Each structure stands twice: as structure tokens, then as C-alpha cells.
Amino acid sequence: MEFTRLYNRLAPRLRQIARRLKTRVAFVDEDDLFQEMCIYLWKKYQQGIPEHLNDRYVINGCNFHINNYLRKMSDNVYMLSLEHPMNDDGQLLRDTLCEVTEPLYRSLDRKMTFEEIKNNGFSKREKQVLDILTQGYTVREAARQLGISHVMVVKYKKRLVDKWQRKEGAINGKCNLCQPNGD
């Protein structure tokens, strides 16, 4: 059995299944569902789908696969509304998120400046400290990894901030490190 013939025969029914599932699942695109079933069909074809199986049996296998796929995906998806209360006081999520008013060009300029400083203005040890801290390690954990005291890590961290502020001040005429909107 040739795969293109099998695909052409089953594709309309697989599209119907994808369309039906899309109405129940908001976080996945209909085309993605269809493609996932086609990939499953291709894998089964590669494994050698027996010739005697009827189309309905193969479609049920695809349907079972896509439902299982969605079940696994939905475990990883947690949709949250901006109107969701964040604490017992009733404070909403939208009230806790800061509003970004910085223009895109300034944000990009800031990122490019950071890369420029990192590549040109930091010592080898400062780069090591920066890399470890940007991975989410605490000052004490960074010190342990580098084999230095946590006080030295704090000093390196201060030097990093100072260099950043000097570079940022040279570009903008003042320090914007802690004030993304330039105030």
C-alpha cells in the first residue's frame, strides 16, 4: 500500500477529527492537530500497517493518539486570566504586572549594550560570575561554584552593575538601569 493513497483516503476524516477537537481545546491550532495525526499515520505506515486493516480501524488509532497527545499537553498548559485574583486580598494579576512603556528600540539598544559590555568590558571572572548569576544561582551558590567567598561575588556583582551604569549613562546621558521608561 502506498502512503500517498492511504493519506488521500484518510485525510478528509482526519481533518474532521481535528476540527471537532479544536472546538473543545483552545490552546492548539486545528492544523497542528491534523499534522500530529498525519505524523502518527506516517510512523505507523513506516512500521508496516497491515493491508487487511480497514480505514475505520486506522482512523480510530489516529483519534486515540491525538486525544492522548492532547491529554498530555493539557497537563503542561495552565491558562490564567488577567482578572485572576493573586492573593486573599483580591488583588488581580493585571494589577501585579508592571506595564512596559519602554519603546522597542530602547529595549533592543539596552540588550545590545549588555552584549557589548559582556563581550568587551568584563574580566574573565566577571563573566563567570555574570553567567552563574543569570542562571538563577544565589550569591552563595555562585561563590561555591567558583571557589571564592560570597563577599567576592558581591564585589564582582557591584563591578558589573557599575560598568553597566557607566556604559548606559554614556549612551543615554543618565543611568536607566532601574528605570526602564527612562524617568
Rosetta blueprint (number, residue, H / E / L):
1 M L
2 E L
3 F H
4 T H
5 R H
6 L H
7 Y H
8 N H
9 R H
10 L H
11 A H
12 P H
13 R H
14 L H
15 R H
16 Q H
17 I H
18 A H
19 R H
20 R H
21 L H
22 K H
23 T H
24 R H
25 V L
26 A L
27 F L
28 V L
29 D L
30 E H
31 D H
32 D H
33 L H
34 F H
35 Q H
36 E H
37 M H
38 C H
39 I H
40 Y H
41 L H
42 W H
43 K H
44 K H
45 Y H
46 Q H
47 Q H
48 G L
49 I L
50 P L
51 E L
52 H L
53 L L
54 N L
55 D H
56 R H
57 Y H
58 V H
59 I H
60 N H
61 G H
62 C H
63 N H
64 F H
65 H H
66 I H
67 N H
68 N H
69 Y H
70 L H
71 R H
72 K H
73 M H
74 S H
75 D H
76 N H
77 V L
78 Y L
79 M L
80 L L
81 S L
82 L L
83 E L
84 H L
85 P E
86 M L
87 N L
88 D L
89 D L
90 G L
91 Q L
92 L E
93 L H
94 R H
95 D H
96 T H
97 L L
98 C L
99 E L
100 V L
101 T L
102 E L
103 P L
104 L H
105 Y H
106 R H
107 S H
108 L H
109 D H
110 R H
111 K H
112 M H
113 T H
114 F H
115 E H
116 E H
117 I H
118 K H
119 N H
120 N H
121 G L
122 F L
123 S L
124 K H
125 R H
126 E H
127 K H
128 Q H
129 V H
130 L H
131 D H
132 I H
133 L H
134 T H
135 Q L
136 G L
137 Y L
138 T L
139 V H
140 R H
141 E H
142 A H
143 A H
144 R H
145 Q H
146 L H
147 G L
148 I L
149 S L
150 H H
151 V H
152 M H
153 V H
154 V H
155 K H
156 Y H
157 K H
158 K H
159 R H
160 L H
161 V H
162 D H
163 K H
164 W H
165 Q H
166 R H
167 K H
168 E H
169 G H
170 A H
171 I H
172 N H
173 G L
174 K L
175 C L
176 N L
177 L L
178 C L
179 Q L
180 P L
181 N L
182 G L
183 D L
